[in-house]
Amino acid sequence: SMDTNLENVKKNVGALAQRLAAAKLRPVFGLLGFRDSIVAELPLTADAAALSDAVGKLVAQGGDDSNEAALLAVREGLKRIRSEEKRPAALKFLIPVTDNPA
C-alpha cells in the first residue's frame, strides 16, 4: 500500500540527502505530491531539511481509484527540472513514488 511506500520515503529521504551532500554533489530537491491532482509542492531548493519537512507532511489518503495524477506530476516535475537554469549541466533525477500503475 502507499502508506508503506510513503513511510519508507519519509524514513530514508534524510539519509539520501546526506549521502548526496557528503559526495559533494550539491543537490537541489523539489517535491510534487499528488492524488487526483497535485496537492503538495516544494519548489526546487538546496535545503535538504525543507525536503524532509515537506515529505514528512505528506499523507497517503484516498486511493482505490485509477484517477491518480501520477503522469501529471511526472510531466510537471520534468518541466521544472528542464527549467532549472542555474546549473544546466547538472545531472537531474526524477523519482516517482506511487502505488498507482499509471
N, C-alpha and C positions, 0 to 999 in steps of 0.2 A: 504494500500500500504506500501511498505518498507520505503518510506520517513517518514511516520508517526511512524512506529516502531523504526526507527533509531533515529528520533528526540527525542522520549521518552527515549531511551537508553542514548543519549547524555545529556539530562536534569537530569537523575537520577543516572548516574554512580558515580558521585562525592559523592552524599548522601549515596549510598551503601558503598563506600569505607570508608567514615567517620563513619558510623554505625559499620562496622566490626572492625575498629581501636578502637572505643570507647568501644567495648566489649572485648578489649584486645585479639583479635584473631590473630593478626599479619598476615594478609592476604598476599598472593602472587598472582599477577594477570598476565594474559597473554592475547593476542588477536590474532585471526586469522580472517582477513576479506576476504571474497570470493565473487566471481561472478561465472564465468565458471571455475575458478581456484582460488587458494589462491592468493590474491592481496595485502594484508597488513599483517604485523606481528609485534607483540611486544613480545619479549622473556619474560619468567617468571621473574617478578620483584616485589619487595615490594613497589615500588614507585607509589602511587595512582595518583599523578599528571601526571606521564608518561602514565598511563592508560587513564586518562581523555583526555590528549592531543592526544593520538592515536585514541581514539573513535571520538574525535572532527574532525579528518581529514577524517573519512570515509564518502563516498558519495554513496547514492543509485543511481545506474546507470544501464542502460540496462533493462533487465527483459523481460517479455512476452515470456520466453522460459523455458524449463524444464531442461536445462543443468547446473543449478547452482551446485556448488561444495560443497553443504551442508554436504553430507556424508563424503567427503574427509576431510573437515575442522574438522568435529567431530572426525573422526579417528585420524587425526594429533593431535588434542587437547588432546585426551585421551592418545596418545603415550607420549606427553610431560608431562602430569600430572603424568603418571606412572613412568617417568624417573626422577622426582623430588626427589632427594636423600637426600637433606638437612634436610627434615622433613618428613620422611617416614610414621609416624603415624598421620600426619595432615589430617583433613577432606579435601576432594578435591571435587570441584564442576565444572561442565562444563555447561555453559549457552548458548545454541544456540539461536541466534536471526536471524530469517529468515522469509520471507513470502512465501517460497517455501515449498510445502508439502512433499519434498523428504523424 
